């Protein structure tokens, strides 16, 4: 008999299953909980190992973490609008899974140190480098998962760097060599997307400029209008979010600059509805998968497992806002 199986206790654990199947404990957890983010071949293999080892999931243990506390906090940045379209979609994806467990979601807008009664678990959004909220939650013994990335923490994030490369390559392949990045800022998301933009632009030998801005439609409008009126000129624009891209398109239109004939625009997020006259070329996040992975990681955090993180792939969605310089889509 295999030494790995020989060393198991009479009742095998998730760690035992993962070791025998050659996969992560997170993958085993997703199989047990019926998640759809596991490849069918991997799912079947893990289930075969579970059967061969006589593993039977304990229904009570599967939801033990959520019975230890019925509130899951969403820690937002002080200036984040609660009705931001991305947050609405993310919250909806979370509720699709937490509602059946009786878990209530709670928005945490204030400084966590000012909250007298913290939830039993917290998702940290709008991350910055070395986010202090994680350190504070750790000191308080509150399990936390970061929507972002940080060594030594539980985290999940879209592939922001890779997605920014995809967006920028869409512009450079169309022939653009005078590019702008809309969204320079302090957030981890803004910096990761700027890094991917710079990497792809450098590879194409493109000239670059950077416009500070936030994730909102109004912020995108004001930033691009101000930059253009101050003399900035570019033929390709990558906006850090779909909303800021929509604002940029509106600003350019008010300035008599046509999209995509004069300036091509690419966004990021893949939001289903935007105030733009044509379909935006964008990089789409898999928001339901990010939410599902965050909840799986939270259960691992509550169970005291080793911290780990996971990047979620993104996908380019071509639209009608990219054309060759001076051309048509």
Protein Blocks (a to p, Z undefined) as FASTA:
>chain_A
ZZklmmpcfbdcfklmmmmnopafklmmmmmnopakbcfklmmmmmmmmmmnopacdfkl
mmmmmmnoccdcddddfklcfklmklmmmmmmmmmmmmmnopacdddfbcfklpmbdcfb
dcdehiaehifklmmmmmnopacddedddehiacddddfklmmmmmmmmmmmnopabdcd
ehiafbfklmmmmmmmmmmmmmnopacddddddfbfklmmmmmmmmmmnopacfbdcdfb
fklmmmmmmmmmmnopacfklpccddehjpabdcdfbdcddddddfklmmmmmmmmmmmm
mnopacddddddddddddfkbccehiaZZ
